[in-house]
Amino acid sequence: MRFHWSIPGSGVRDPLRGAKDRTLVNPVEDIDAQLDLCRLADEGGIDSLLLPTGFQRADPIALATYFGGATKRVRFMAAIRPGTISPTLLVTQVNTVAAVTGGRVSVNVVAGHNSTEMRYYGDFLSHDERFQRSDEFWTICHALWRADGPVDFTGSLLQVEGARVNTPFLGEHGRTRPELYFGGSSELAADMAVKHGDCLLRLGDTPAKIAPGIQRVLAAGKEAGLLFSVIVRPTRAEAIEWGHAMIERAGEEGRAVQDRFREQSKESVGFASTYSLGYDKSDWPEPFLWTGLIPYMGPLGLALTGTPDDIVAGLMAYRRIGVTQFLFHGRPDLETLPYFCQEVLPRVRAREHELELV
């Protein structure tokens, strides 16, 4: 299994990610602490660090270049919205980051969960149209990465003539293009992952609910990954206590923020289903899975919660249905990431080794 971590724009020391109005977030206010998190991930065995995109985020390509120069091993997963950049320029940027970081860059493809925000960038397409454009966008990018010569493409939403990029992608282990992680929980997102990507990266849920939604992706030879928060403490009681302390700190202000965001993002299949999970009668759909933060911190508040052994039990439950990659949000990140690397990751590797011997 591979483990990734998301770098927050709201502060790596702040556990209340999602409870703060996004218009108040300064994503570079703690840039030095973000770099500290990158170094901890570099030393601890995290596979890659997600650099999200959005108006409340710093530019992910610039951050990948900056953080990459200060680390040695960890990769950087730059989030890209095809509606905000041309495919030729994107390939040039990613290839350049690969050249200066030893190939340590991948791409998280997000179509955009919120039409209102997409209009900030001059993008007025509908949800389904954005996926159609994504299909055309990545068709062009793949042709450029294959170095097919001058690329001509005419689609219904995108067109290039004679496109070429002289900067090659110099990836690890001879890769000629970056790994592509397609984000989303809809059938359209799965279609994109199957056709263009390496991994479908979707919001978490119980193993029983995740399994049917990833079978087509796995059958196509692609991987499936899940997004969760992580609340891990030496004892289960401490983990639960910390979770409820975060709810108390977020308070009605956090709930109001999420009520507004839920309305703004209702076209997102994954966000809608996860919000619904947060308002179910039970806070514990699985012994390792807690929904209590969702009304206060949003869909990314769905949390693997408990002791290191509890977290491992949950990870192995997902592994049994074919999930091989995980993207985590720490609560808070600067404390949770090193504890995960020290206490959870060795247990996972030991379990994997045991399975190999069976």
Secondary structure by P-SEA (a helix, b strand, c coil): cbbbbbbbcccccccccccccccccccccaaaaaaaaaaaaaaccccbbbbccccccccaaaaaaaaaaacccbbbbbbbccccccaaaaaaaaaaaaaaccccbbbbbbccccaaaaaaacccccaaaaaaaaaaaaaaaaaaaacccbbbbbccccccccccccccccccccccccbbbbbcccaaaaaaaaccccbbbbbbccccccccccaaaaaacbbbbbbbbbbccccaaaaaaaaaaaaaaacaaaaaaaaaaaaaacccaaaaaaaaaaaccccccccccccccccccccccccccccaaaaaaaaaaaaaacccbbbbbbccccccaaaaacccaaaaaaaaaaaaac
